Amino acid sequence: MTELKSKVYRPVYFLMGDEPYFIDMVSDYIEKNVLDEMEKEFNQTVMYGADVTADDVFAAARRFPMMSEYQVIIVKEAQNIKNIAGKEKEGDSEKEKKGAEKAKFPIELYLDNPQKSTILVICYKYKSVDKRTAIYKQLDKKAVILESKKIYDNQVAAWIDNYLKGKGYIIGPKASSILAECLGTSLSKITNELDKLMINLPAKSEITLDIIEANIGISKDFNVFELQNALGKKDVLKANRIINYFAANEKEHPLPMTLSILFGYFYKLMLYHALPDKSKNSVMAGLGVPFNFVEDYKLAASNFPMDKLKRIFSYLREYDLKSKGVDNGSSSNGELLKEMVFKILH
C-alpha cells in the first residue's frame, strides 16, 4: 500500500489467502486510484473467475494501453479459474497429466515476459498457492505476492484497537474484547461494523459500551463476554440473568456460537494452569489477553481446577451435539444452555 500510494506500480499482483479483507483493500485501491476516470474507460478491465479462462486473462494482459501509461486488469474470484495457478483440469487422463508436468501453465508463460504497461491484479481468495511449486517460486521472483491469513481469536481485540487508533478513535479493553467475542474473526465484518459506528461519532471520540449497544445491538450487560466473566467468578445470579436473556433471544444469541466462545474461554483457563510462570506478563503472553484481564483469569482458574475443566469440556461437547439434535428430545437451545450452565457452576 505504501508503494501504491507513492505511485510505484508492479506488473503483477498475486493476492491470496483465507482473509479476504486485505485482498479487497489492495485490489480496491488499485481499481479506484491508478487510472483517472477518462483512462479507466478504455484501460481498466474487471474480470470474474467464473466467466473467464486463464488464457482470457493473460491475452487481455498482453494488450497495450490506449492513450494511457498503464492498463489495469483486475481478476476477482480468480480461484474459480482452472489452471490459473497450475491446477490441472478435472478429468485429465494420465497421459495429459504427464504432459502438463512438462508444459508451462499460462501464468508461467506470462511471468516469463510480463507486459510492463499492464498492472495485472489476481485476487485468489480463500486459498493459497503451494509454496513448494515452481509457479509459486516464479511468482515470488516476478510478482508481488500478498498472503492474507486469518487472524487468531486472541488477536482480534488488539486489531480492533489498532484499527480505531488509525482512524483517530479510542476504545477501552473491555469494549474491544466484547466486540472481538461477538463479531468473530472476519475482518470485513468487523471493519463494516466499526465504520458504521464512526459515521455517527465525532472525530477522536471514545467508543464506549453504551455506544456499542446503541449502534451494533450488542448488549453491554447481556453478552457472552459478561457470561464468561460471571462463570469465572461463579456469580450464579448474574450468569442466570444472562442465560435467561439468551433463552428469550435465541436468534441473537445462537447456542453454537455461545458454546464456541465458552470453549475458547475454558481452554485459556486450562492454559493458565499449565503455565510454569504465572506472573502477569507471562499470563498475557501465554493466554493472549490484555493486562487488565489477568486477575480475572487468575480468579477463574482458582474456581475451576483442572479436574473440573475436564468435566466442563465434556459438557461443552455433549451440549454441542444436543444442539444439533443428537440425543436431545424436544429441549430448546435455551433450555440446553440453562442445563449446561447449571452443571458448570455446580
C-alpha positions in Angstrom: 0.0 0.0 0.0 2.9 2.3 0.7 4.3 1.7 -2.8 0.9 2.1 -4.4 0.3 5.4 -2.6 3.7 6.6 -3.9 2.6 5.6 -7.4 5.1 2.7 -7.6 3.4 0.0 -9.6 4.4 -3.6 -10.4 3.3 -5.7 -13.4 1.7 -8.5 -11.4 0.0 -8.6 -8.0 -1.0 -12.0 -6.8 -3.3 -11.6 -3.7 -4.1 -14.9 -2.0 -5.2 -16.3 1.3 -8.1 -17.1 3.7 -8.8 -13.5 4.8 -10.4 -11.5 2.0 -10.2 -8.1 3.8 -6.6 -7.3 2.8 -7.1 -8.7 -0.7 -10.0 -6.4 -1.2 -8.1 -3.5 0.3 -5.3 -3.7 -2.2 -7.4 -4.5 -5.3 -9.9 -1.8 -4.5 -7.2 0.8 -4.1 -5.7 -0.1 -7.5 -9.2 -0.1 -9.1 -10.0 3.4 -7.7 -6.7 5.2 -7.8 -4.2 4.1 -10.5 -6.1 5.5 -13.6 -8.2 8.6 -13.8 -11.9 8.4 -15.0 -11.1 9.0 -18.6 -8.3 6.4 -18.7 -10.5 3.8 -17.0 -13.0 3.9 -19.8 -10.5 2.2 -22.2 -7.8 0.8 -20.0 -9.4 -0.8 -16.9 -11.0 -4.2 -17.1 -12.5 -6.2 -14.2 -12.9 -9.9 -14.8 -14.6 -12.6 -12.7 -13.2 -16.1 -12.4 -16.5 -17.8 -13.1 -16.7 -16.1 -16.5 -13.2 -16.3 -18.0 -10.3 -18.8 -18.6 -6.6 -18.3 -17.8 -6.0 -17.8 -21.5 -8.5 -14.9 -21.5 -6.8 -13.2 -18.6 -3.3 -13.3 -20.0 -4.4 -12.4 -23.5 -6.0 -9.3 -22.1 -2.9 -8.6 -20.0 -0.7 -8.6 -23.2 -2.7 -5.8 -24.8 -1.3 -2.2 -24.9 -3.0 0.7 -23.2 -4.8 3.4 -25.2 -3.8 7.0 -24.5 -2.5 6.0 -21.1 0.7 4.9 -19.5 -0.9 1.8 -18.0 -3.9 -0.5 -18.4 -5.3 -2.2 -15.3 -6.6 -5.8 -15.4 -8.3 -7.0 -12.1 -9.3 -10.6 -11.8 -11.7 -11.2 -9.0 -12.5 -14.6 -7.6 -9.6 -16.0 -9.6 -9.6 -19.2 -7.6 -12.5 -20.3 -9.8 -10.4 -20.3 -12.9 -9.0 -23.7 -13.8 -5.2 -23.7 -14.2 -4.8 -20.1 -13.1 -2.2 -21.2 -10.5 -1.2 -24.5 -12.0 -4.2 -26.7 -11.2 -4.9 -29.4 -13.7 -8.3 -29.7 -15.3 -10.7 -32.2 -13.8 -10.9 -35.4 -15.7 -7.4 -35.2 -17.4 -6.1 -38.5 -18.4 -2.8 -39.8 -17.0 -1.1 -39.1 -20.4 -2.4 -35.5 -20.3 -1.2 -35.1 -16.7 2.3 -36.2 -17.6 2.3 -33.7 -20.5 1.1 -31.0 -18.1 4.1 -31.6 -15.9 6.4 -30.6 -18.7 4.3 -27.9 -20.3 4.2 -24.4 -18.7 0.9 -23.1 -17.4 -0.4 -19.8 -18.8 0.7 -17.8 -15.8 4.3 -19.1 -16.1 4.4 -18.1 -19.7 3.2 -14.6 -18.9 5.6 -14.2 -16.0 8.5 -15.1 -18.3 7.8 -11.8 -20.1 5.1 -9.7 -18.4 3.7 -6.7 -20.2 5.3 -3.7 -18.5 2.4 -1.3 -19.3 -0.1 -3.7 -17.7 -0.9 -3.8 -14.0 -2.4 -7.3 -13.5 -4.1 -7.9 -10.2 -5.1 -11.6 -9.5 -7.4 -12.0 -6.4 -7.1 -15.6 -5.4 -9.3 -15.8 -2.3 -9.8 -18.4 0.4 -6.8 -20.5 -0.6 -3.0 -20.1 -1.2 -0.6 -21.5 -3.8 1.6 -24.3 -2.6 5.0 -22.6 -1.8 6.8 -25.8 -2.9 5.7 -25.4 -6.5 7.6 -23.9 -9.4 4.7 -21.5 -10.0 5.0 -20.0 -6.5 8.7 -19.7 -6.8 8.3 -17.8 -10.1 5.6 -15.6 -8.6 7.9 -14.8 -5.7 10.6 -13.6 -8.2 8.4 -11.8 -10.8 5.3 -10.6 -8.9 4.1 -9.0 -5.7 2.6 -11.7 -3.5 0.3 -10.9 -0.6 -0.6 -13.9 1.6 -3.6 -12.7 3.6 -4.0 -15.0 6.6 -6.9 -15.3 9.0 -6.1 -13.7 12.4 -6.4 -15.7 15.6 -9.2 -15.1 18.1 -6.8 -13.7 20.6 -5.5 -11.1 18.1 -8.9 -9.6 17.3 -9.3 -7.2 20.2 -5.8 -5.7 19.6 -6.6 -5.4 15.9 -9.8 -3.5 16.6 -7.9 -1.2 18.9 -5.2 -0.5 16.3 -7.8 0.0 13.5 -9.7 2.6 15.5 -6.5 4.3 16.6 -5.5 4.6 12.9 -8.9 6.4 12.3 -8.4 8.7 15.3 -10.7 7.0 17.7 -10.1 5.2 21.0 -11.7 2.2 22.7 -11.2 0.6 26.1 -10.0 -3.0 26.6 -13.4 -4.3 27.8 -15.3 -2.7 24.8 -12.8 -4.1 22.3 -13.0 -7.6 23.9 -16.8 -7.6 23.8 -16.6 -6.7 20.1 -14.0 -9.3 19.5 -16.1 -12.0 21.2 -19.3 -11.1 19.4 -18.1 -10.2 15.9 -15.7 -13.1 15.3 -12.6 -13.1 13.2 -13.9 -11.8 9.9 -12.1 -8.5 9.4 -14.6 -7.5 6.7 -17.5 -7.9 9.1 -15.5 -6.1 11.9 -14.5 -3.1 9.8 -18.0 -2.8 8.4 -19.4 -2.5 12.0 -16.7 -0.2 13.1 -17.1 2.1 10.1 -20.8 2.3 10.8 -20.0 3.3 14.4 -17.6 6.0 13.3 -20.0 7.6 10.9 -22.3 8.6 13.8 -19.5 9.8 16.1 -17.4 13.0 16.2 -13.7 12.6 15.4 -11.4 11.4 18.2 -14.4 10.0 20.3 -14.1 7.1 22.6 -16.2 4.1 21.6 -17.9 3.0 24.8 -20.1 0.0 25.8 -23.1 2.3 25.6 -22.3 3.3 22.0 -21.7 -0.3 21.0 -25.1 -1.3 22.5 -26.9 1.6 20.8 -25.3 1.1 17.3 -24.4 -2.5 16.9 -27.0 -4.1 19.2 -24.6 -6.0 21.4 -25.9 -5.5 25.0 -23.3 -4.3 27.4 -24.9 -6.4 30.2 -26.1 -9.5 28.3 -23.4 -10.8 26.1 -21.1 -13.9 26.0 -18.2 -11.8 27.4 -20.2 -11.0 30.5 -21.4 -14.6 30.7 -17.9 -16.0 30.8 -16.9 -13.4 33.4 -19.9 -14.4 35.6 -19.0 -18.1 35.2 -15.3 -17.3 36.1 -16.4 -15.6 39.3 -19.1 -18.2 39.9 -21.6 -15.4 40.1 -24.7 -17.6 39.9 -27.2 -14.8 39.9 -25.6 -12.8 37.1 -25.0 -16.0 35.0 -28.6 -17.0 35.3 -29.8 -13.5 34.3 -27.7 -13.6 31.2 -28.7 -17.1 30.1 -32.4 -16.3 30.7 -31.9 -13.3 28.4 -30.1 -15.6 25.8 -33.0 -18.1 26.0 -35.5 -15.3 25.3 -33.5 -14.1 22.4 -32.2 -17.2 20.7 -31.8 -15.7 17.3 -29.5 -13.0 18.5 -27.5 -15.5 20.7 -27.3 -18.8 18.9 -26.2 -21.7 21.1 -23.4 -22.9 18.8 -21.7 -19.5 18.8 -22.0 -19.3 22.6 -20.5 -22.8 23.0 -17.6 -21.9 20.7 -16.7 -18.8 22.7 -17.1 -20.6 26.0 -14.8 -23.4 24.7 -12.2 -20.7 24.0 -12.6 -19.2 27.5 -12.2 -22.5 29.3 -9.3 -23.5 27.1 -7.5 -20.4 28.2 -8.1 -21.4 31.8 -6.6 -24.8 31.1 -3.6 -23.0 29.6 -3.3 -20.8 32.7 -3.0 -24.0 34.9 -0.2 -25.2 32.6 1.9 -22.0 32.7 5.0 -22.6 34.8 5.3 -18.8 35.3 2.1 -17.1 36.4 3.4 -13.6 36.5 1.2 -11.0 34.8 3.4 -10.6 31.7 3.7 -14.4 31.3 -0.1 -14.8 31.5 -0.6 -12.0 29.0 1.8 -13.7 26.6 0.6 -17.3 27.2 -3.1 -16.6 27.0 -3.1 -13.6 24.6 -5.3 -11.5 27.0 -5.0 -7.8 27.9 -3.2 -6.8 31.1 -6.5 -5.7 32.8 -7.9 -9.2 32.5 -5.1 -11.2 34.1 -6.6 -11.0 37.6 -10.0 -12.2 36.2 -8.3 -15.3 34.7 -6.4 -15.9 38.0 -9.6 -15.9 40.0 -11.4 -18.1 37.4 -8.6 -20.6 37.5 -8.9 -20.8 41.2 -12.6 -21.5 40.9 -12.1 -24.1 38.1 -9.3 -26.6 38.8 -8.1 -29.0 36.1 -10.4 -31.9 37.0 -13.4 -29.5 36.8 -12.2 -28.2 33.5 -12.1 -31.7 32.1 -15.7 -32.2 33.0 -16.6 -28.8 31.5 -15.1 -29.8 28.2 -17.3 -32.9 28.2 -20.3 -30.8 28.9 -19.5 -28.5 26.0 -19.2 -31.4 23.7 -22.4 -33.0 25.0 -24.5 -29.9 24.5 -22.9 -29.1 21.2 -24.2 -32.5 20.0 -27.6 -31.9 21.6 -27.9 -28.5 19.9 -27.5 -30.4 16.6 -30.3 -32.9 17.5 -28.2 -35.8 19.0 -30.0 -37.3 22.0 -31.9 -34.1 22.6 -35.5 -35.0 22.7 -37.6 -31.8 22.5 -35.4 -29.3 24.5 -35.0 -25.8 23.1 -31.5 -24.4 22.8 -32.3 -22.0 25.6 -33.2 -25.0 27.9 -30.0 -26.7 26.8 -27.9 -23.7 27.7 -29.6 -23.5 31.2 -28.8 -27.1 31.9 -25.2 -26.8 30.8 -24.5 -23.7 32.8 -26.0 -25.3 35.9 -23.6 -28.2 35.5 -20.7 -25.8 35.0 -21.5 -23.8 38.2 -22.3 -26.8 40.5 
